[in-house]
Amino acid sequence: MAKGKCTYQVGKAAEGGRTDYVYAVNKKNLPTGEKLKLKKYDKQLRKHVLYTFKDVK
């Protein structure tokens, strides 16, 4: 079977350590092994925090 064009990544907060966000990332736009880093809102801390996303199987 052919592999899909998207890979799923789960975000983990730098401060709280929570995993709140799941993204479907296009493989063409993100080089292999590179982690996606986004500033997102943490509901528990009630402020914006840096989330580091890594691949999920």
C-alpha positions in Angstrom: 0.0 0.0 0.0 1.0 3.6 -0.6 1.9 5.9 2.3 -0.2 8.9 3.0 0.8 12.5 2.3 0.3 13.6 6.0 1.9 12.6 9.2 0.3 13.3 12.6 2.1 15.1 15.3 1.3 15.7 19.0 2.3 18.9 20.7 3.8 18.9 24.2 4.0 22.1 26.2 7.4 23.4 27.3 6.2 24.6 30.7 3.3 22.4 31.8 4.2 19.2 29.9 0.6 18.8 28.7 -0.3 17.4 25.3 -3.3 19.3 24.0 -2.8 19.7 20.2 -2.7 17.2 17.4 -1.8 18.3 13.9 -1.8 16.6 10.5 1.4 17.9 8.8 2.1 17.5 5.1 5.4 15.6 4.6 6.5 17.8 1.8 6.5 21.0 3.9 8.4 19.6 6.9 11.7 17.9 6.4 12.2 14.5 7.9 13.1 14.4 11.6 12.4 18.2 12.1 10.1 19.1 14.9 7.4 21.6 14.5 7.4 24.4 17.1 4.4 26.6 17.6 3.2 29.0 20.3 -0.2 27.9 21.4 -2.6 28.7 24.3 -2.3 26.5 27.4 -5.7 26.2 29.0 -4.4 25.2 32.4 -1.7 27.9 32.7 -4.0 30.5 30.9 -1.2 31.9 28.7 0.6 31.2 25.5 3.4 28.6 25.7 5.8 27.1 23.2 4.6 23.6 22.0 7.0 21.2 20.4 5.4 18.6 18.1 6.7 15.2 17.4 5.5 12.3 15.2 2.9 9.8 16.5 2.4 6.3 15.1 
